[in-house]
Amino acid sequence: PGWSPDGKTILLSGLRNGQSDIYLYHLESGELEQLTDDEFSDLQPAWSPDGKKVAFISDRSITTDPGIVTFGSYRLCEYDMESGSLSVIPVIPGADIFNPQYTPDGNSIYFVSAATGIRNLYEYDIRSGELNRLTDFITGISGISDLSPVLSVARDTGLITYVLYEKKGYSIYKASPEDFTREPADETFTDLSAASLVPVNGRNVPTVVDINLSRNPLTDESEFSIKPYAGKFGLEAVSSVGIGVGYDQTNTAAAGGVSFLFSDMLKRNQLFAAARVNGRIIDAGGQLVYLNQKSRLNWGVSFSHIPYLYIRSFLTDDVGVIDGDSVPLTMLVQMEQRIFQDQLSCFAIFPLSKQLRFEAGASASMYSFRLDSVNYYYTYGGSYYLGENRSQLDAPESIMLYSAYVAYVGDNSYFGLTSPLRGYRYRFQVGRTDGASRYWGVIADYRRYFFFKPVGLAFRVTHFGQYGQDADDYNNVFLGYPYYVRGYNYNSLARNRCPDNSCLGVNQITGSKMLLAGAELRLPFTGPRRLSLIKLRYVYSDLVVFADGGLAWHRFDNIGFSLNPAGEENIPIFSVGASVRINLLGAIILEPYYALPLQNRGMGLGHFGIFISGGGW
């Protein structure tokens, strides 16, 4: 940011929705005026002494094409405050220019450029078009990053301060304009060839690399043969995919998986493979995905095998034999229906900007079925638990489904230590399924993140729904998954021994439609000093206080807005609790949590679990 000569406004470069432009903030009115508005990056603005012009850098060049996401070098530009016109100054094409600053008389512009391979200070005369190089340092005028500020000019005296890299560090120097020797430079010449290595001791003595290069000069580029790029896959990463362990007063449950990412050198082609087991071997799943990112239109194909589990419970009377005598029994029957989805799909992603994109896809899926009966036996009336058995029943024949979808997606969030910290994410999707079943699918997901140092607030509202004549047949959602509503472990619900149906059942929080809401208070706990309460170099973590809520249903007429879980109605569930998210070397996020389910009959006081994922929602 820079104060205007009259002190009434502040000039700044701002990033909004991934687009960097020049803005003017009016101190008296509080109004923010946007000076540039386009798809190019406009950075490092500086006032002219009279306040009539603004110099800045921009990637406006003939090699910049946002359509194929390629960007050229930073050019020197000037904006006229009165007319609103913008011009690109044709100086040192092909080399980046940084930190433009006007001289006190406004007739020249200082800037830093590596036109000859090393960053040095230049002066451009606006009236004559003459270009002079003022320094010839072998280490260069540079900061920690390419866009770090390295140059400042006093508006009244013309005193120049700059940052020089030397002796393995950065030093600030000051000088008057008369201290520099002006060497004429060709404003059209750039030398982007490899530069000599900088000597550590500061003396310009030949290095081993320089000597070897002189003995073995580089071959003329005309003698090189040009071949098409042929990428080869190599292993990029190995990580977990949602491993979880949980226990309470009734039982312990575990699930886990692993994923592999392969890619070529330019990441134009990527291959993702994942496998996951959830309890039993028959509940194992996997996925194989190929993604092509050679052009702006990304596309891919995938194959997956995914199991889904749906449970229906009812009570019945039975007769058993105990010590040779026939006795009446009460039997709680849980029918476990498994649906196995084998899917072949294709998809495409078309980015509109760094934050916005369209997605589309189509798939063919085969669904096969398995039906198991799990019987829990009690003394008549349900006073004492006696035992259980399991048997496999006849299941329906396999069927085929064909689907297609389109989606509009936005994401400008900034990731913190373990979760998004600031910005938004949303996804609006509609799809159609035909074949053995016909229905429409809808996803509306919106998330918002705020950061008020030292704490962050996160909110989300999500609706997933399948609508139509066959909407309830497949892809039912279970709200007890820790990513949705924590504290309602599946096995805890499945083993709630309430013969009178007064306990919350799995079916009451499972459905073809889901409405989900959540809020989190996130406190960066350990990590970098500028962000966390406790500075730790290798352990990044957040303390989280959460409130989860959701409703899953099949039919609207079966929704009951009650906190009492007795009965068969689909009711909303809520939980509150706390967790610690720990970033394990940037690979996975480990989250031990303790949740208090508000509909907790038969589940004890609370639920402790460990959830491992790629990060908080």
N, C-alpha and C positions, 0 to 999 in steps of 0.2 A: 504493500500500500504506500501511497505517496500523497502528501498534503499539496493542495493546489496553491499557486502563488498568492491568491487572495485569502487563503485559509478557510474558505467556506465549504470546500468539498474535499473528499478523499478519493483518489484513483486507485482501483484495485483490479486484480484478476480473480474471477470466481468460477467455480465448477458447479454446474447445475445439470442434473440428469446426465452426467458424463460429458457435458459440453463445456469447454473452457472459453470464456469470453471476457471482455473488458467492461467494467462497471464503474459508475460514478455515484458515490454516496453523498447526499446533501445533508450537512450537519443540522441545519436549522429545521428543515421539514421532516427529516428522517426518510426521505424518498430515495429509493435505489434506482438509478437510471442505467439501462443497459445500452452500451455504445456499439458493441458488435454482437451479431447474432447469426452464426453460421456453423457449419460442421467442422471448421478448422480450429486448431488450438491457438488461442491468442494469450500470450503470457508476458510478464515482466514489463508492464507499462511505466512510462516516465514522462513527466510534464516538461514542456518547453518553458523557458523563463517567463514568457508573457502569458502563458496559460492558454494559448490559442491552438497548440498542437500537442499531440501525444505520440511518442515513439514506443514501439513494442515489437516483439518478435512473434512470428506466426509460421506455421508449416504450409503456407499458401505457395505451392510450387507445382510445376507441371508433372512431378512424379507423385503428387498426392492424389489418391483416388479412394475416398471413403467407401465407394461401392464395392471395392475388393479389399478393403481394410488395409491399405498401404499408405504410408505417409512419408513425405519428403523432408528435407532439411529445414531448419528454422531460418526464415528470411527477416530482414530488417524492414519494418513497415512504419507508416506515419498516418495518423488520423487527424483530420481537420475538425476542430470543435464547432466552428461556425457552420460549415456546409455539411458536415457529417460524411464527407468523402474519405475514402481510404486508398492509399497507394502503397505499392511494394517497391522499395528502392532497389534497383538492379545492381547490387554489389556483392562480390564473392559468391557467385552461384555454386551450389553443390556443397558448400561448407556451412556448418551451423554457426549462427550468430547468437550471442548472449549479452544480457545486461546493457541495453542501450541507455545512454545518458547524454543529455544536451550540455553543451558548453554554456557558460554564463551569458554569452551574447546571443545564443540561440542559432548561430550560423553553422555549427558543426555538431556531430554526434559521435561520442566515444562508444565503442563496443568491444567485446572480446570475441575472438574467433580462432579456430585451429585451421586456418586456410593453408598453412604450410606444415601441418602435422602436429604442432604444439600450440596451445592456446596463448595468444599474446594480445596486447592492447592495440587497437586501431582507432584512427580519427577520420571521419568522413565529412568533407566540406559540402554542405547542402547546396550552396550556390554554384560552385565550380564543378562538383562531382569528383574532386580530387580525393584520393585515398592515401593515407600515410600510416605506416606501421611505427608505433612508438616504442615497443619493447621487443626484445629478442631473447627471452628466457629459454633455457633448455629444459626447465621443469614445468613451466607454464603457469598462467594465472587461472586457477581453478579451485573449486570447492569440493565438498565430499561427494556431491552428485552432480550430474550434468547441469541441472537447473538451479543449483545453489547460488545465491547472490554473491558476487565476487568484486563488484565495482560500485563506487559511489562518488558523486561529484558535488562539492559544496556550491550552492546556488549563487552565493555572493562573491566568494573569493576564488572559486574555480579549483580549490584544492582537491586532489584526487587521492582516494584510498582504494587499495586493491588487495586481494588475497593471493599470496604466492606460495606454491607448494615447494618446500625445501626441507632437507634434513629429516625426511620421513614425517613431516608435519606441515601444518598450515600457519603462515605468518601474515600479519596485516601490515602493509606499508602505506606511507603517505608521501605525496610528492606534488609539486606545483607543475603546471603545464610546461614551464621553461626547463624543467629537469630532464625532459625526454628528448631524445634525438629522433627527428622525424625522417623516416626513410620512405621515399615514394614506393607505393605498391600498386600492382596491376589489379584493378577492381574486378577483372574477369578471370583471374588466375587462381586455381586451387591445386594443391598437391596433396592428394589423399593416399600416397604410398606409405609403406611402413617407415616409421621414424626410428632413430637410434635409441637404444636404451639409455635412461638417465643414470649417470654414475652416482653411487651412494655418497661418495666423499665430496660431491659438488664440483670436482674438477672435470673438465672436458677431456678425459683421456680415453683412448680406445678400449672397448671391452672385448671379451672373448667372442661374443656374438658378432660385434662389428668386424673383428679381424677375420672370422670365418666367412662372413658375408662378402668381404672384399676378395677373399681367395676363391670363393665359389659364388659368383654373382648370380642373381635370379635370371632364369631363362626368360627370353622374350615371350610375352603372352601369345604372340601369333603362332608359336610352336606348340602350344598346348592343344590337345584334342578335347572337344566338347562332347559330353555324353549325357543322355537324359538321366535325371535323378532316379535312382532305384533304391527306395528305402527298405531297410531290413528291420524286422521286429526285434526288440530287445526288452528285457524286463525293466519296467520303470518303478513299480511299487508293489508291495505286499501289505495288506492291512486286514483288520477284522471288519465284519459287517454285522453290527448290532448284536454283539454277544451280551447276554443278560443272565444274572443269577438272582434269585429271590427266595425269601423264606418268611414264614410267620409261624403262628402257633400250631398250624395243621401240617404243613409239608414244605418241601424244598423243590424248586424248579430251576432248570437251566436250559439255555439255548446258546448256539454259537455258530460261527461261520468264518470263512476266509475269502479274500478276493485278491486277484492278480491283475495288474495293468501292464500291458505291453504296448510299445510305441516305436515308430521309427525316429530318426534323428530330428527331423523337422516337425514331428507330431502331426503330420498330415494323415497318417493312418494309425488308429489306436484299436487295441483289442482288449476287452474287459471280460474276465471270467470270475465267477463267484459261486460258492457252494455254502449251504446253510443246513443245519440240523436243529430241529425243535422238539426235543423230547424223545420220540421214537424214530427208528430208521425210516419207517414209511412216511414220516413227516419231513424228510430231507428234500431240499430243493436246490436248484442251481440256475445259472444264467450265463450265456455267452453273447457278447455284443461286439460288433465291428462298427467303427465310426470313421468316416472319411471327411477331413477338414481341409481339403486342398483348395477349395474356393469359398466364396462367401456363403453359398448354399451348402451347409453341412448335411450329410445324409448317412444313414447306416441301416444295418439289419441286425436282428437278434433272434436267439432261440432260448427258451426258458422252460423249466419244469418247476411249477410252484404248487404246493399242497395248501388246501384251505380246510379248516375244521369247523363244523357246525354241530351243536349239541341241542337235543330236545329231551326234556325230562317229564316224567309223569309217575304217579303213584298207582299201585295196584295191590290186590290181596293175593296171597299165595299160601301154599301148604308145604311145610318142610318136615324133615325127619330128624329129631334130636334124641339120641340114646334109644333109638328104636321106636320112638313114639312120634305120631303125626301131630304137628302143632301148627296153628295158624300163624302166618307171618305177614308183615307189611313190607312191600318191595318198592324201592325207588329205582326206576329204570331210566338210564341215560342212554339215548340213542346217539352214537357218534357217527355223523355222516362226513366223510372225507371226499373232497372234490379235487382231483388232480388236473391241473391245467398245463398242457403242452402247447406252447405258442410259438409261431413263426411270424415275425413282424418286420416292417420297414418304417423308417421315419425320416423326417427332414426338419432342419432348423434354419430359419432365415433371420439373421439379426438386422434390426432397423438402426440400432445404435449400440453402445456398450451396455445399456440398461434394458432395452426393449427388443423383443423378438417375437416372431410367429413360429409356431410349431405345428406339425401335422404328421399323421401316421396312419397305417392300416395294418391289420393282422388277421391271421387265420388261426383258430385255436381248437384243439380237441380236448374235451372234458371227459374224464373217466371217473368212476365212483367206487366207494367202498363204504359198507355199513357195518358197524359193530354195536352190539348191545352190552352195556355194562350194568350189572344188577347189584344193588346194595340191599342186604337183607337186615330187617329189624324184627324184634319181637312185636307181636300184634299191637298196634297203636303207636309204634315208633319209640318205645322207651329205651331199648338197648340195641346197639349195633352188633350184628352177628358175623357178617362177612360179606364177600362179594365174588362175582365171577364175570368173565368176559367171553363173548362168542361172536363170530363173524356171520352176518346174514347175507342173503341174496341182495345184489345191488342192481340199479338200472344199467342199461347199455350205454356205451359212450356216444357222445353227440359232437357236432361241429358248430362253431360260431365264427362269424366274420364281423370285424369292427373297423371303424374309421373315426378319426377325431381331428379337431383343429383347436389351437389354444393361443391365447395372447398372454405373454409373460413379461413382467417387469421386475427388475432387481437392481437397486443402487445401494445395497447395504454394505457396511464396512464391518469386517469381522474383527472381534476383539481377541481376548485370550482364549476363550472356548466357545463363544457364541457371537452372533451379530450384535453390534454395539450401537449403530446409528444407521438410519435410512429406512427403506421399506422393501418388501417383497410381495408380489401378488401373482396369482395365476387364475385365469378364467378360461374354462375349457368346456366344450360340448362335443359329444360323440354319439355315434349310432351303432347298434349291434343288431345283426340279422343272422338268420340260420335257424337252428332249433329253438332259439329264444329271440324275442324282439323287444328292445327297450332303448331308451335314451339315457345317456350318462352325462352328469353335470358336475363340475368342480368349480367352486368359488372359494379362493383362499387369499386372505389379506393379512399381512403382518407389518407391524410398525415398531420401530426401535428409537428410543430417546436416550441420550447420555447427558446427565447433569453431574459432572465430576464431584464426588468419586463413584456415584452409583448410576446404573442404567435401568431403564424400564422397558419391558417388552410386552406387546399385546398381540393376540392373534384371534381371528374368527375364521372358521373353515366350515364349508358345507360340501359334503360328498353325497350324491344322490343318483339312484337309478330309478327311472320312471317308465311306465309302460306295462303292457299286459304280462310280461314275464320278468319284471324287474327284481323279484325276490328270489330268483332261482340261483344266482351265482354271485361270487365276489362280495360276500357279506363282510361287514366291518365289525371287529371286536374292539370295544372302547377301552378294555383293560390293558391294552398294549401300552408300555411305559411312555411311548412317544405321544400318546393321546391323553389318557387320564391315569396318573400314577396312583397306586394303592389298591388296585383291583386285579390282583394276580389271577390268571386263568385257573390254575390248579386249586387255589383257595376257594374260588367260586364253585368249581366242579365238585369239590369235596365238602361243601357246606352240608352238614347232616341235619336238615330241617324237614322231616317228612310232611309237615303241615304246610310246606311251601311258604313259610314266613321269612326265609332268607333270600337275599338277592341271588338270582340265577343268571347263568351265562346268557340264556336267551333274552333276558331283559335288557342287556346292553350289547346285543348283536343285532345287526339289521342291514338292509340294503341302502339305508339312508343314514346320514350322520350329521349332526350339528355340534361343533366343537368350539370351545372358547378357553382361553388361557391368559394368565398374566404372571409375569415374573419380575422380581426385584433382583438385579444382578450387581454384585459388588466385586470388582476385580481385587483379588486377595493377595496373591503372590505373583511376581513377574517384574516387568520393567518399572523403574522408580516413577517415571512420569505418569503411570497409569494405575499402579497397584499400591495397596496399603503397605505391603512388606516387599522389599526388593529381594528377589531371588533370581539368580541367573538362569537356572535350568528348569525350575518348576513353575509353570504357569497354571493358575487356578482361579476360579470364581466361586464365591458364596452366593447361593440362590435361595430365595424364598418364593414359593410358587402357590398358585391357586389354579386348579384344573376343573373343568366342567364339560359335560357332554351329554348328548342324547342320541341313541341309535334306535331305529325303528324300521318296520316293514310297512305297516298300515297306519295311516293317520288316526283312524278310529281306535287304535290300540295304545295310544299315548296316554299316560297318566302323569299329571303334574303333581307328584307327591313324593315326599322323602321316605315314605314307608315302603319297603321293598316287598311286602306281602302281596301275593297274587301273581298274575302272568303279564301285567301291563308293562310296556316299555317306559321306564321312568328316567328322568335325568339323574346323573350321578355327579358328585362333587368330591374333591379332596383338597387338602391343604398340607403343606409340609415344607421341608428344607432339604437342600442337597449341596454337594460340593462337586463341581466339575473340574477335572484335572486333565490338562493337555499333556499327553504322553509323547514328547518329542515331536509334536506336530503330526503324528500318525493317526492316533485315535483319541477320543475323549472318554475318560472314565468318569462315571457319575454315580457315586453312592448316594442314595436318597432315603428319607424316612417320610412316609405319607400317612396322613390320617384320613381314611375314607369316611365320609359323613353317613353313608348308608352301610354301616359296619356290622349289622347283626350277623352272628356266626363267623365273623372274621377277626375277632379280637380287637384290641385297641388301635393297632396300627400295622403298617407293613414296611419292612426294610428291604431294599433291593439295590442291585448294582446294574446299571445300564451302560453299555459301551456303544458308541456311535461315532459319526463323523463330526458331531457338534450339536449344541442346543438349537432348537428351532428358531 
